Amino acid sequence: MSYAARLRIVSLFEDLEADELSRIAELCSLHRYEKQAQIFDENESTSDVFFVLAGSVRISSYAMSGREITYRDVSIGGIFGEFAAVDGLPRSAAVLALSDCTLARMSSARFTELLQNNGRVAVRLIETLVAKIRGMSERVFEVSALGIRERVRKELLRLAAQGSSDPSGVLIKPAPTHYEIAARIGSHREAVTREFNRLEDAGVIEIRRQEIRIKDIRRLAALEEA
């Protein structure tokens, strides 16, 4: 598959014609990052946009205490770095490669020109930004208004939506660590571990190495709604 054709997996470009993809490919440079590589830091004064062609990255911030707050993971087809490209301000978060990654990188000037000249890409970007804002609003509400039990259950339901189902439940594999879940929901590892143990004792979930099996998804959802 050609480099230009690979760009079709990016959500912004999936409905473009081949000649449009070829022009966009000319605006990008291809970069590969090893697992755990820092792609950029929070408050960094860069403004390039990145499109994920292979692998995944994590977008996070760190408090003065060193505590990590994870905003989201971006996998194949996703985009990140567009905030700084649009408003010209320093990076609002740090980005780390979760695996070996292949990224297409476009300067903010070329990205702005692309948006001005291609209405379909501009509309897709608006849709992407709205989805991110909705997701962040949901997270802010949960951290502000819900206790740890409700936040853990909501995160499990989000993970279940991406898991695989079989007669014994929903398998999440590889499962995030308790630390990673805590960073996503604004808590700490010990609190997540306690809630996981409680749910496992109640027969709702089963925990194994790098696996979480939700044995009763309906009961988990009902508990979350109660």
WOSULTA-V788570 format. One record per pair of residues at least 12 apart in sequence whose ideal C-beta (glycine too) atoms are under 8 Angstrom apart, sorted by the first residue. I is the first residue (numbers start at 1). J is the second residue. Records with the same first field share a line. If there is no record, write none. Layout:
I = J / J
This chain:
3 = 25 / 30
4 = 18 / 21 / 22 / 24 / 25
5 = 18 / 21
6 = 53
7 = 21 / 24 / 25 / 28 / 51 / 53 / 104
8 = 21
9 = 53 / 76 / 77
10 = 51 / 52 / 53 / 77 / 78 / 79 / 104
11 = 77 / 78 / 79 / 124 / 128
12 = 51 / 79 / 121 / 124 / 125 / 128
13 = 51 / 121 / 124
14 = 77
15 = 120
16 = 118 / 120 / 121
20 = 118
24 = 114
25 = 104
27 = 106 / 107 / 110 / 111 / 114
28 = 51 / 104 / 105 / 106
29 = 104 / 105 / 106
30 = 53 / 102 / 103 / 104 / 105
31 = 102 / 103 / 104 / 105
32 = 100 / 101 / 102 / 103
33 = 55 / 97 / 100 / 101 / 103
34 = 97 / 100
35 = 97 / 98 / 99 / 100
36 = 96 / 97
37 = 96 / 97 / 101
38 = 94 / 95 / 96 / 97
39 = 57 / 95 / 96 / 97 / 101 / 103
40 = 81 / 91 / 94 / 95
41 = 91 / 94
42 = 61 / 62 / 90 / 91 / 92 / 93 / 94
43 = 90 / 91
44 = 90 / 91
45 = 90 / 91
46 = 84 / 91
47 = 81 / 84 / 85 / 88 / 107 / 108
48 = 81 / 85 / 105 / 106 / 107 / 108
49 = 79 / 80 / 81 / 82 / 85 / 105 / 106 / 107 / 108 / 111
50 = 79 / 80 / 81 / 95 / 103 / 104 / 105 / 106
51 = 78 / 79 / 103 / 104 / 105 / 106
52 = 74 / 75 / 76 / 77 / 78 / 79 / 80 / 101 / 102 / 103
53 = 76 / 102 / 103 / 104
54 = 76 / 100 / 101 / 102
55 = 75 / 76 / 97 / 98 / 99 / 100 / 101 / 102
56 = 73 / 74 / 75 / 76 / 97 / 98 / 99 / 101
57 = 73 / 74 / 80 / 95 / 96 / 97 / 98 / 101
58 = 70 / 72 / 73 / 74 / 95 / 96 / 98
59 = 71 / 72 / 73 / 74 / 80 / 93 / 94 / 95
60 = 93 / 94 / 95 / 96 / 183
61 = 92 / 93 / 94
62 = 94
67 = 183 / 188
68 = 183
69 = 183 / 186
70 = 180 / 183 / 184
71 = 93 / 136 / 139
72 = 132 / 135
73 = 98
79 = 125 / 128
80 = 95
81 = 95
82 = 111 / 125 / 128 / 129
84 = 108
85 = 108 / 111 / 112
86 = 112
88 = 108
139 = 185 / 186
142 = 154 / 185 / 186
143 = 185 / 186
148 = 185 / 187 / 191 / 192 / 195
149 = 195 / 198
150 = 224
151 = 185 / 186 / 187
152 = 181 / 185 / 187 / 192 / 195 / 196 / 199
153 = 199 / 220 / 223 / 224
154 = 185 / 224
155 = 181 / 184 / 185
156 = 172 / 199 / 205 / 212 / 214 / 220
157 = 217 / 220 / 221 / 224
159 = 172 / 175 / 176 / 212
160 = 172 / 214 / 217 / 220
163 = 214
168 = 213 / 215
169 = 206 / 213 / 214 / 215 / 216 / 217
170 = 213 / 214 / 217
171 = 211 / 212 / 213
172 = 211 / 212 / 213 / 214
173 = 210 / 211 / 212
174 = 210 / 211
175 = 207 / 210 / 211 / 212
177 = 189
178 = 192 / 193 / 196
179 = 192
199 = 220
203 = 215 / 216
204 = 216 / 219 / 220 / 223
205 = 220
